Amino acid sequence: MLLQALPLHGTVLPPPDPIPVRCGRACVEKTPARRISGIWINYFEGSVFIEGAQRIEDTRNRRDAPWFEIDDRTEVPRDFRRFYDRAYRVTLDGWRSPIVPKPDIGGGYGHMGYWHGQILADRIVSIEDVGSADLPE
């Protein structure tokens, strides 16, 4: 049954899948690698990174946030488990793609190509679960 295949809120996700872009890291234009810190929000069909944010409250109304990607080449802490609907304070070594002004379906980054930009982690330096991704009104 299809519903049995869908993870429930708060369930542990499997290890990261390979990067879901047309041809992987090699053909995605990117800026030079650097140290980046901020808040990662991991939703079902959504993964965004708000650079410079320290608290989940700092992420409110950030519709311009880039897609955040951890792929099969990203070095992650051995004990890290990611969950849907969670926010994480992250420091990483990685890079950012250039901005796509008006992505249409498949023309940008992330799920269905709707994100204007992407941050891809080469290495997770530190990560801390900071709570539910659901912001109080």
N, CA, C and O atoms as a GROMACS GRO file, in nm:
protein
  548
    1MET      N    1   0.085  -0.118   0.000
    1MET     CA    2   0.000   0.000   0.000
    1MET      C    3   0.089   0.124   0.000
    1MET      O    4   0.189   0.128   0.071
    2LEU      N    5   0.054   0.223  -0.078
    2LEU     CA    6   0.134   0.344  -0.092
    2LEU      C    7   0.154   0.417   0.040
    2LEU      O    8   0.265   0.464   0.067
    3LEU      N    9   0.054   0.429   0.120
    3LEU     CA   10   0.066   0.502   0.246
    3LEU      C   11   0.169   0.440   0.338
    3LEU      O   12   0.232   0.511   0.417
    4GLN      N   13   0.189   0.310   0.331
    4GLN     CA   14   0.288   0.246   0.415
    4GLN      C   15   0.429   0.287   0.376
    4GLN      O   16   0.520   0.277   0.458
    5ALA      N   17   0.450   0.332   0.255
    5ALA     CA   18   0.583   0.371   0.208
    5ALA      C   19   0.620   0.513   0.248
    5ALA      O   20   0.738   0.548   0.245
    6LEU      N   21   0.523   0.594   0.286
    6LEU     CA   22   0.551   0.732   0.324
    6LEU      C   23   0.597   0.739   0.469
    6LEU      O   24   0.533   0.682   0.557
    7PRO      N   25   0.708   0.811   0.496
    7PRO     CA   26   0.753   0.824   0.634
    7PRO      C   27   0.660   0.914   0.713
    7PRO      O   28   0.601   1.007   0.659
    8LEU      N   29   0.646   0.885   0.838
    8LEU     CA   30   0.563   0.965   0.927
    8LEU      C   31   0.646   1.077   0.987
    8LEU      O   32   0.769   1.069   0.990
    9HIS      N   33   0.580   1.181   1.034
    9HIS     CA   34   0.646   1.294   1.100
    9HIS      C   35   0.737   1.243   1.211
    9HIS      O   36   0.694   1.166   1.296
   10GLY      N   37   0.862   1.286   1.210
   10GLY     CA   38   0.955   1.248   1.314
   10GLY      C   39   1.026   1.116   1.292
   10GLY      O   40   1.101   1.072   1.379
   11THR      N   41   1.006   1.052   1.177
   11THR     CA   42   1.074   0.926   1.154
   11THR      C   43   1.214   0.950   1.100
   11THR      O   44   1.240   1.053   1.038
   12VAL      N   45   1.302   0.856   1.122
   12VAL     CA   46   1.439   0.865   1.074
   12VAL      C   47   1.440   0.841   0.924
   12VAL      O   48   1.377   0.747   0.875
   13LEU      N   49   1.513   0.925   0.851
   13LEU     CA   50   1.526   0.909   0.707
   13LEU      C   51   1.645   0.822   0.675
   13LEU      O   52   1.738   0.812   0.756
   14PRO      N   53   1.645   0.760   0.558
   14PRO     CA   54   1.762   0.681   0.518
   14PRO      C   55   1.880   0.773   0.489
   14PRO      O   56   1.862   0.895   0.482
   15PRO      N   57   1.999   0.718   0.471
   15PRO     CA   58   2.114   0.802   0.438
   15PRO      C   59   2.086   0.885   0.313
   15PRO      O   60   1.999   0.850   0.234
   16PRO      N   61   2.159   0.995   0.295
   16PRO     CA   62   2.133   1.082   0.180
   16PRO      C   63   2.144   1.008   0.048
   16PRO      O   64   2.229   0.921   0.030
   17ASP      N   65   2.055   1.044  -0.045
   17ASP     CA   66   2.059   0.990  -0.180
   17ASP      C   67   2.156   1.073  -0.263
   17ASP      O   68   2.191   1.184  -0.223
   18PRO      N   69   2.199   1.021  -0.376
   18PRO     CA   70   2.283   1.102  -0.465
   18PRO      C   71   2.211   1.230  -0.505
   18PRO      O   72   2.088   1.236  -0.509
   19ILE      N   73   2.289   1.332  -0.536
   19ILE     CA   74   2.235   1.463  -0.571
   19ILE      C   75   2.134   1.452  -0.686
   19ILE      O   76   2.166   1.394  -0.790
   20PRO      N   77   2.012   1.506  -0.667
   20PRO     CA   78   1.908   1.487  -0.767
   20PRO      C   79   1.909   1.595  -0.875
   20PRO      O   80   1.805   1.655  -0.902
   21VAL      N   81   2.022   1.622  -0.936
   21VAL     CA   82   2.027   1.714  -1.050
   21VAL      C   83   2.059   1.633  -1.174
   21VAL      O   84   2.097   1.516  -1.166
   22ARG      N   85   2.043   1.696  -1.286
   22ARG     CA   86   2.056   1.625  -1.414
   22ARG      C   87   2.188   1.550  -1.430
   22ARG      O   88   2.187   1.439  -1.483
   23CYS      N   89   2.300   1.606  -1.387
   23CYS     CA   90   2.427   1.538  -1.411
   23CYS      C   91   2.523   1.549  -1.293
   23CYS      O   92   2.643   1.529  -1.312
   24GLY      N   93   2.476   1.581  -1.176
   24GLY     CA   94   2.559   1.580  -1.058
   24GLY      C   95   2.647   1.703  -1.042
   24GLY      O   96   2.630   1.804  -1.111
   25ARG      N   97   2.742   1.693  -0.951
   25ARG     CA   98   2.829   1.805  -0.914
   25ARG      C   99   2.908   1.862  -1.032
   25ARG      O  100   2.928   1.983  -1.041
   26ALA      N  101   2.953   1.776  -1.122
   26ALA     CA  102   3.047   1.816  -1.226
   26ALA      C  103   2.992   1.923  -1.320
   26ALA      O  104   3.069   2.005  -1.371
   27CYS      N  105   2.862   1.926  -1.344
   27CYS     CA  106   2.810   2.019  -1.444
   27CYS      C  107   2.727   2.131  -1.383
   27CYS      O  108   2.662   2.205  -1.457
   28VAL      N  109   2.728   2.147  -1.251
   28VAL     CA  110   2.658   2.256  -1.187
   28VAL      C  111   2.758   2.367  -1.161
   28VAL      O  112   2.857   2.347  -1.090
   29GLU      N  113   2.734   2.484  -1.220
   29GLU     CA  114   2.823   2.598  -1.197
   29GLU      C  115   2.818   2.634  -1.049
   29GLU      O  116   2.712   2.630  -0.987
   30LYS      N  117   2.934   2.670  -0.993
   30LYS     CA  118   2.938   2.699  -0.850
   30LYS      C  119   3.045   2.801  -0.817
   30LYS      O  120   3.140   2.824  -0.893
   31THR      N  121   3.028   2.860  -0.700
   31THR     CA  122   3.127   2.953  -0.647
   31THR      C  123   3.240   2.872  -0.584
   31THR      O  124   3.225   2.752  -0.565
   32PRO      N  125   3.353   2.936  -0.551
   32PRO     CA  126   3.460   2.863  -0.482
   32PRO      C  127   3.410   2.810  -0.347
   32PRO      O  128   3.326   2.872  -0.282
   33ALA      N  129   3.462   2.695  -0.306
   33ALA     CA  130   3.425   2.634  -0.178
   33ALA      C  131   3.465   2.726  -0.064
   33ALA      O  132   3.566   2.795  -0.071
   34ARG      N  133   3.383   2.726   0.042
   34ARG     CA  134   3.410   2.810   0.159
   34ARG      C  135   3.336   2.753   0.279
   34ARG      O  136   3.254   2.662   0.266
   35ARG      N  137   3.366   2.807   0.397
   35ARG     CA  138   3.296   2.771   0.520
   35ARG      C  139   3.166   2.850   0.527
   35ARG      O  140   3.167   2.972   0.510
   36ILE      N  141   3.054   2.782   0.550
   36ILE     CA  142   2.921   2.843   0.553
   36ILE      C  143   2.851   2.798   0.680
   36ILE      O  144   2.856   2.680   0.716
   37SER      N  145   2.783   2.891   0.750
   37SER     CA  146   2.706   2.859   0.870
   37SER      C  147   2.566   2.914   0.857
   37SER      O  148   2.544   3.018   0.794
   38GLY      N  149   2.470   2.844   0.917
   38GLY     CA  150   2.332   2.890   0.916
   38GLY      C  151   2.238   2.782   0.965
   38GLY      O  152   2.279   2.687   1.032
   39ILE      N  153   2.111   2.798   0.930
   39ILE     CA  154   2.007   2.704   0.970
   39ILE      C  155   1.958   2.628   0.846
   39ILE      O  156   1.923   2.689   0.744
   40TRP      N  157   1.956   2.495   0.856
   40TRP     CA  158   1.901   2.408   0.753
   40TRP      C  159   1.763   2.363   0.800
   40TRP      O  160   1.749   2.313   0.911
   41ILE      N  161   1.663   2.380   0.715
   41ILE     CA  162   1.528   2.331   0.744
   41ILE      C  163   1.500   2.217   0.647
   41ILE      O  164   1.503   2.235   0.526
   42ASN      N  165   1.473   2.099   0.702
   42ASN     CA  166   1.452   1.979   0.622
   42ASN      C  167   1.305   1.939   0.628
   42ASN      O  168   1.258   1.882   0.727
   43TYR      N  169   1.232   1.969   0.521
   43TYR     CA  170   1.092   1.934   0.507
   43TYR      C  171   1.078   1.817   0.412
   43TYR      O  172   1.173   1.780   0.343
   44PHE      N  173   0.958   1.757   0.408
   44PHE     CA  174   0.925   1.661   0.304
   44PHE      C  175   0.917   1.740   0.174
   44PHE      O  176   0.838   1.834   0.164
   45GLU      N  177   0.996   1.703   0.074
   45GLU     CA  178   1.004   1.771  -0.055
   45GLU      C  179   1.055   1.914  -0.044
   45GLU      O  180   1.026   1.998  -0.130
   46GLY      N  181   1.130   1.942   0.060
   46GLY     CA  182   1.190   2.074   0.075
   46GLY      C  183   1.312   2.067   0.164
   46GLY      O  184   1.312   1.996   0.264
   47SER      N  185   1.415   2.140   0.127
   47SER     CA  186   1.539   2.142   0.204
   47SER      C  187   1.603   2.277   0.178
   47SER      O  188   1.662   2.298   0.073
   48VAL      N  189   1.592   2.369   0.274
   48VAL     CA  190   1.642   2.505   0.252
   48VAL      C  191   1.747   2.542   0.355
   48VAL      O  192   1.750   2.487   0.465
   49PHE      N  193   1.834   2.636   0.318
   49PHE     CA  194   1.942   2.680   0.404
   49PHE      C  195   1.939   2.832   0.414
   49PHE      O  196   1.938   2.901   0.312
   50ILE      N  197   1.937   2.883   0.536
   50ILE     CA  198   1.936   3.027   0.560
   50ILE      C  199   2.071   3.064   0.618
   50ILE      O  200   2.095   3.049   0.738
   51GLU      N  201   2.158   3.112   0.532
   51GLU     CA  202   2.294   3.145   0.572
   51GLU      C  203   2.293   3.258   0.674
   51GLU      O  204   2.221   3.357   0.659
   52GLY      N  205   2.374   3.243   0.778
   52GLY     CA  206   2.386   3.344   0.883
   52GLY      C  207   2.285   3.332   0.995
   52GLY      O  208   2.304   3.393   1.100
   53ALA      N  209   2.177   3.256   0.976
   53ALA     CA  210   2.076   3.241   1.082
   53ALA      C  211   2.135   3.160   1.197
   53ALA      O  212   2.212   3.066   1.176
   54GLN      N  213   2.098   3.197   1.318
   54GLN     CA  214   2.143   3.125   1.437
   54GLN      C  215   2.030   3.050   1.508
   54GLN      O  216   2.054   2.952   1.578
   55ARG      N  217   1.907   3.100   1.488
   55ARG     CA  218   1.790   3.041   1.554
   55ARG      C  219   1.682   3.015   1.450
   55ARG      O  220   1.680   3.079   1.345
   56ILE      N  221   1.593   2.922   1.478
   56ILE     CA  222   1.485   2.891   1.386
   56ILE      C  223   1.401   3.017   1.359
   56ILE      O  224   1.350   3.034   1.248
   57GLU      N  225   1.386   3.104   1.458
   57GLU     CA  226   1.307   3.226   1.440
   57GLU      C  227   1.368   3.320   1.335
   57GLU      O  228   1.297   3.400   1.275
   58ASP      N  229   1.499   3.309   1.313
   58ASP     CA  230   1.567   3.392   1.213
   58ASP      C  231   1.531   3.351   1.070
   58ASP      O  232   1.568   3.420   0.975
   59THR      N  233   1.462   3.241   1.054
   59THR     CA  234   1.432   3.190   0.920
   59THR      C  235   1.293   3.228   0.872
   59THR      O  236   1.257   3.197   0.758
   60ARG      N  237   1.216   3.293   0.953
   60ARG     CA  238   1.079   3.329   0.918
   60ARG      C  239   1.075   3.414   0.790
   60ARG      O  240   1.154   3.507   0.773
   61ASN      N  241   0.982   3.380   0.701
   61ASN     CA  242   0.958   3.455   0.577
   61ASN      C  243   1.080   3.463   0.486
   61ASN      O  244   1.100   3.565   0.421
   62ARG      N  245   1.160   3.361   0.480
   62ARG     CA  246   1.277   3.359   0.392
   62ARG      C  247   1.249   3.275   0.268
   62ARG      O  248   1.304   3.166   0.253
   63ARG      N  249   1.165   3.324   0.183
   63ARG     CA  250   1.128   3.251   0.061
   63ARG      C  251   1.239   3.250  -0.043
   63ARG      O  252   1.231   3.175  -0.141
   64ASP      N  253   1.342   3.332  -0.023
   64ASP     CA  254   1.453   3.338  -0.117
   64ASP      C  255   1.565   3.240  -0.081
   64ASP      O  256   1.668   3.237  -0.147
   65ALA      N  257   1.545   3.161   0.022
   65ALA     CA  258   1.650   3.069   0.069
   65ALA      C  259   1.682   2.966  -0.038
   65ALA      O  260   1.592   2.916  -0.106
   66PRO      N  261   1.812   2.932  -0.055
   66PRO     CA  262   1.849   2.832  -0.154
   66PRO      C  263   1.820   2.689  -0.106
   66PRO      O  264   1.808   2.663   0.014
   67TRP      N  265   1.808   2.600  -0.201
   67TRP     CA  266   1.797   2.458  -0.175
   67TRP      C  267   1.927   2.413  -0.107
   67TRP      O  268   2.035   2.460  -0.142
   68PHE      N  269   1.917   2.322  -0.009
   68PHE     CA  270   2.035   2.268   0.057
   68PHE      C  271   2.049   2.121   0.023
   68PHE      O  272   1.953   2.044   0.034
   69GLU      N  273   2.168   2.083  -0.020
   69GLU     CA  274   2.189   1.946  -0.066
   69GLU      C  275   2.304   1.879   0.008
   69GLU      O  276   2.413   1.935   0.021
   70ILE      N  277   2.277   1.758   0.055
   70ILE     CA  278   2.378   1.666   0.106
   70ILE      C  279   2.372   1.547   0.011
   70ILE      O  280   2.267   1.484  -0.002
   71ASP      N  281   2.484   1.515  -0.055
   71ASP     CA  282   2.480   1.404  -0.149
   71ASP      C  283   2.569   1.290  -0.102
   71ASP      O  284   2.619   1.293   0.011
   72ASP      N  285   2.590   1.191  -0.187
   72ASP     CA  286   2.666   1.073  -0.147
   72ASP      C  287   2.815   1.101  -0.131
   72ASP      O  288   2.888   1.016  -0.080
   73ARG      N  289   2.863   1.219  -0.172
   73ARG     CA  290   3.004   1.255  -0.154
   73ARG      C  291   3.024   1.349  -0.035
   73ARG      O  292   3.138   1.385  -0.003
   74THR      N  293   2.917   1.389   0.031
   74THR     CA  294   2.927   1.477   0.147
   74THR      C  295   2.976   1.397   0.268
   74THR      O  296   2.922   1.291   0.299
   75GLU      N  297   3.078   1.448   0.336
   75GLU     CA  298   3.124   1.387   0.462
   75GLU      C  299   3.032   1.435   0.573
   75GLU      O  300   3.023   1.555   0.601
   76VAL      N  301   2.963   1.340   0.637
   76VAL     CA  302   2.872   1.374   0.747
   76VAL      C  303   2.918   1.304   0.874
   76VAL      O  304   2.981   1.198   0.866
   77PRO      N  305   2.888   1.361   0.991
   77PRO     CA  306   2.923   1.292   1.116
   77PRO      C  307   2.859   1.153   1.119
   77PRO      O  308   2.744   1.135   1.079
   78ARG      N  309   2.933   1.058   1.165
   78ARG     CA  310   2.890   0.919   1.165
   78ARG      C  311   2.755   0.898   1.237
   78ARG      O  312   2.676   0.814   1.194
   79ASP      N  313   2.730   0.971   1.343
   79ASP     CA  314   2.608   0.950   1.422
   79ASP      C  315   2.491   1.038   1.378
   79ASP      O  316   2.385   1.034   1.441
   80PHE      N  317   2.506   1.116   1.272
   80PHE     CA  318   2.400   1.206   1.230
   80PHE      C  319   2.285   1.131   1.164
   80PHE      O  320   2.306   1.047   1.076
   81ARG      N  321   2.163   1.164   1.206
   81ARG     CA  322   2.041   1.113   1.145
   81ARG      C  323   1.954   1.233   1.116
   81ARG      O  324   1.931   1.317   1.203
   82ARG      N  325   1.904   1.241   0.993
   82ARG     CA  326   1.819   1.354   0.959
   82ARG      C  327   1.672   1.314   0.965
   82ARG      O  328   1.636   1.200   0.935
   83PHE      N  329   1.590   1.409   1.005
   83PHE     CA  330   1.446   1.389   1.019
   83PHE      C  331   1.374   1.494   0.936
   83PHE      O  332   1.425   1.603   0.916
   84TYR      N  333   1.253   1.460   0.889
   84TYR     CA  334   1.168   1.560   0.826
   84TYR      C  335   1.115   1.656   0.931
   84TYR      O  336   1.103   1.621   1.049
   85ASP      N  337   1.082   1.777   0.886
   85ASP     CA  338   1.021   1.880   0.971
   85ASP      C  339   1.108   1.917   1.090
   85ASP      O  340   1.057   1.945   1.199
   86ARG      N  341   1.239   1.917   1.069
   86ARG     CA  342   1.334   1.956   1.173
   86ARG      C  343   1.424   2.067   1.120
   86ARG      O  344   1.443   2.081   0.999
   87ALA      N  345   1.477   2.144   1.212
   87ALA     CA  346   1.573   2.250   1.179
   87ALA      C  347   1.706   2.216   1.246
   87ALA      O  348   1.709   2.163   1.357
   88TYR      N  349   1.814   2.246   1.177
   88TYR     CA  350   1.948   2.215   1.226
   88TYR      C  351   2.038   2.337   1.211
   88TYR      O  352   2.035   2.405   1.109
   89ARG      N  353   2.117   2.366   1.315
   89ARG     CA  354   2.223   2.467   1.305
   89ARG      C  355   2.344   2.395   1.247
   89ARG      O  356   2.392   2.297   1.304
   90VAL      N  357   2.394   2.445   1.133
   90VAL     CA  358   2.496   2.374   1.058
   90VAL      C  359   2.614   2.465   1.026
   90VAL      O  360   2.595   2.582   0.991
   91THR      N  361   2.733   2.411   1.038
   91THR     CA  362   2.853   2.472   0.980
   91THR      C  363   2.907   2.370   0.882
   91THR      O  364   2.922   2.252   0.915
   92LEU      N  365   2.936   2.414   0.761
   92LEU     CA  366   2.978   2.322   0.657
   92LEU      C  367   3.086   2.384   0.570
   92LEU      O  368   3.103   2.506   0.565
   93ASP      N  369   3.159   2.298   0.504
   93ASP     CA  370   3.247   2.338   0.396
   93ASP      C  371   3.174   2.300   0.269
   93ASP      O  372   3.137   2.184   0.251
   94GLY      N  373   3.152   2.398   0.182
   94GLY     CA  374   3.078   2.370   0.060
   94GLY      C  375   3.074   2.490  -0.031
   94GLY      O  376   3.158   2.580  -0.019
   95TRP      N  377   2.979   2.492  -0.121
   95TRP     CA  378   2.971   2.598  -0.219
   95TRP      C  379   2.827   2.632  -0.250
   95TRP      O  380   2.735   2.558  -0.219
   96ARG      N  381   2.811   2.747  -0.314
   96ARG     CA  382   2.679   2.796  -0.352
   96ARG      C  383   2.674   2.812  -0.503
   96ARG      O  384   2.770   2.856  -0.566
   97SER      N  385   2.561   2.775  -0.560
   97SER     CA  386   2.542   2.793  -0.704
   97SER      C  387   2.508   2.939  -0.733
   97SER      O  388   2.473   3.013  -0.641
   98PRO      N  389   2.520   2.980  -0.858
   98PRO     CA  390   2.470   3.113  -0.893
   98PRO      C  391   2.317   3.115  -0.884
   98PRO      O  392   2.254   3.010  -0.885
   99ILE      N  393   2.260   3.233  -0.876
   99ILE     CA  394   2.116   3.250  -0.866
   99ILE      C  395   2.052   3.235  -1.004
   99ILE      O  396   2.102   3.290  -1.103
  100VAL      N  397   1.942   3.161  -1.010
  100VAL     CA  398   1.860   3.152  -1.131
  100VAL      C  399   1.746   3.252  -1.109
  100VAL      O  400   1.664   3.230  -1.020
  101PRO      N  401   1.739   3.361  -1.188
  101PRO     CA  402   1.641   3.467  -1.161
  101PRO      C  403   1.496   3.420  -1.151
  101PRO      O  404   1.428   3.454  -1.054
  102LYS      N  405   1.448   3.344  -1.247
  102LYS     CA  406   1.309   3.299  -1.246
  102LYS      C  407   1.305   3.152  -1.287
  102LYS      O  408   1.275   3.122  -1.403
  103PRO      N  409   1.334   3.062  -1.194
  103PRO     CA  410   1.334   2.920  -1.235
  103PRO      C  411   1.193   2.874  -1.268
  103PRO      O  412   1.098   2.907  -1.197
  104ASP      N  413   1.181   2.799  -1.375
  104ASP     CA  414   1.055   2.733  -1.403
  104ASP      C  415   1.075   2.585  -1.371
  104ASP      O  416   1.183   2.545  -1.327
  105ILE      N  417   0.975   2.506  -1.392
  105ILE     CA  418   0.987   2.366  -1.355
  105ILE      C  419   1.109   2.303  -1.424
  105ILE      O  420   1.119   2.303  -1.546
  106GLY      N  421   1.198   2.251  -1.344
  106GLY     CA  422   1.318   2.188  -1.394
  106GLY      C  423   1.431   2.284  -1.428
  106GLY      O  424   1.540   2.239  -1.462
  107GLY      N  425   1.409   2.414  -1.419
  107GLY     CA  426   1.511   2.511  -1.457
  107GLY      C  427   1.596   2.562  -1.344
  107GLY      O  428   1.699   2.625  -1.367
  108GLY      N  429   1.555   2.536  -1.220
  108GLY     CA  430   1.631   2.582  -1.105
  108GLY      C  431   1.694   2.464  -1.033
  108GLY      O  432   1.743   2.370  -1.097
  109TYR      N  433   1.691   2.468  -0.901
  109TYR     CA  434   1.755   2.365  -0.820
  109TYR      C  435   1.652   2.298  -0.731
  109TYR      O  436   1.541   2.348  -0.713
  110GLY      N  437   1.691   2.184  -0.674
  110GLY     CA  438   1.609   2.115  -0.576
  110GLY      C  439   1.486   2.048  -0.635
  110GLY      O  440   1.478   2.023  -0.755
  111HIS      N  441   1.392   2.019  -0.547
  111HIS     CA  442   1.271   1.947  -0.584
  111HIS      C  443   1.198   2.019  -0.697
  111HIS      O  444   1.154   2.132  -0.680
  112MET      N  445   1.184   1.953  -0.809
  112MET     CA  446   1.116   2.004  -0.928
  112MET      C  447   1.180   2.131  -0.986
  112MET      O  448   1.120   2.198  -1.070
  113GLY      N  449   1.301   2.164  -0.942
  113GLY     CA  450   1.371   2.277  -1.000
  113GLY      C  451   1.316   2.414  -0.965
  113GLY      O  452   1.336   2.508  -1.040
  114TYR      N  453   1.245   2.427  -0.853
  114TYR     CA  454   1.181   2.553  -0.818
  114TYR      C  455   1.266   2.650  -0.736
  114TYR      O  456   1.225   2.764  -0.714
  115TRP      N  457   1.383   2.609  -0.690
  115TRP     CA  458   1.464   2.696  -0.605
  115TRP      C  459   1.560   2.780  -0.689
  115TRP      O  460   1.613   2.733  -0.790
  116HIS      N  461   1.580   2.905  -0.648
  116HIS     CA  462   1.665   3.000  -0.721
  116HIS      C  463   1.813   2.968  -0.709
  116HIS      O  464   1.891   3.008  -0.796
  117GLY      N  465   1.854   2.899  -0.606
  117GLY     CA  466   1.994   2.869  -0.583
  117GLY      C  467   2.009   2.740  -0.505
  117GLY      O  468   1.911   2.678  -0.464
  118GLN      N  469   2.134   2.700  -0.485
  118GLN     CA  470   2.161   2.576  -0.414
  118GLN      C  471   2.291   2.590  -0.334
  118GLN      O  472   2.387   2.651  -0.381
  119ILE      N  473   2.292   2.534  -0.215
  119ILE     CA  474   2.414   2.517  -0.138
  119ILE      C  475   2.438   2.367  -0.127
  119ILE      O  476   2.349   2.292  -0.086
  120LEU      N  477   2.557   2.324  -0.164
  120LEU     CA  478   2.593   2.182  -0.156
  120LEU      C  479   2.707   2.166  -0.057
  120LEU      O  480   2.809   2.234  -0.068
  121ALA      N  481   2.688   2.077   0.038
  121ALA     CA  482   2.790   2.053   0.141
  121ALA      C  483   2.891   1.950   0.094
  121ALA      O  484   2.854   1.840   0.053
  122ASP      N  485   3.019   1.986   0.101
  122ASP     CA  486   3.126   1.888   0.080
  122ASP      C  487   3.154   1.815   0.211
  122ASP      O  488   3.184   1.696   0.212
  123ARG      N  489   3.145   1.891   0.323
  123ARG     CA  490   3.172   1.833   0.455
  123ARG      C  491   3.089   1.907   0.560
  123ARG      O  492   3.089   2.030   0.564
  124ILE      N  493   3.019   1.832   0.643
  124ILE     CA  494   2.948   1.890   0.757
  124ILE      C  495   3.048   1.898   0.871
  124ILE      O  496   3.094   1.796   0.922
  125VAL      N  497   3.082   2.021   0.911
  125VAL     CA  498   3.179   2.043   1.019
  125VAL      C  499   3.111   2.022   1.154
  125VAL      O  500   3.165   1.954   1.241
  126SER      N  501   2.991   2.081   1.170
  126SER     CA  502   2.913   2.062   1.293
  126SER      C  503   2.766   2.072   1.259
  126SER      O  504   2.726   2.143   1.166
  127ILE      N  505   2.685   2.001   1.336
  127ILE     CA  506   2.540   2.005   1.315
  127ILE      C  507   2.471   1.981   1.447
  127ILE      O  508   2.509   1.894   1.525
  128GLU      N  509   2.367   2.060   1.472
  128GLU     CA  510   2.291   2.051   1.596
  128GLU      C  511   2.143   2.064   1.565
  128GLU      O  512   2.102   2.159   1.498
  129ASP      N  513   2.063   1.970   1.613
  129ASP     CA  514   1.918   1.977   1.596
  129ASP      C  515   1.868   2.090   1.686
  129ASP      O  516   1.889   2.087   1.807
  130VAL      N  517   1.801   2.190   1.627
  130VAL     CA  518   1.751   2.304   1.706
  130VAL      C  519   1.600   2.303   1.720
  130VAL      O  520   1.542   2.398   1.772
  131GLY      N  521   1.534   2.196   1.676
  131GLY     CA  522   1.393   2.182   1.703
  131GLY      C  523   1.306   2.167   1.580
  131GLY      O  524   1.354   2.149   1.468
  132SER      N  525   1.177   2.176   1.605
  132SER     CA  526   1.077   2.161   1.500
  132SER      C  527   1.090   2.273   1.398
  132SER      O  528   1.118   2.387   1.433
  133ALA      N  529   1.068   2.238   1.273
  133ALA     CA  530   1.072   2.339   1.166
  133ALA      C  531   0.942   2.418   1.160
  133ALA      O  532   0.934   2.517   1.086
  134ASP      N  533   0.841   2.378   1.235
  134ASP     CA  534   0.715   2.451   1.237
  134ASP      C  535   0.729   2.574   1.325
  134ASP      O  536   0.749   2.563   1.446
  135LEU      N  537   0.717   2.691   1.262
  135LEU     CA  538   0.730   2.815   1.338
  135LEU      C  539   0.596   2.854   1.398
  135LEU      O  540   0.494   2.845   1.331
  136PRO      N  541   0.595   2.898   1.524
  136PRO     CA  542   0.470   2.947   1.582
  136PRO      C  543   0.429   3.077   1.515
  136PRO      O  544   0.514   3.157   1.477
  137GLU      N  545   0.299   3.097   1.500
  137GLU     CA  546   0.249   3.222   1.439
  137GLU      C  547   0.263   3.339   1.533
  137GLU      O  548   0.227   3.451   1.498
   0.00000   0.00000   0.00000
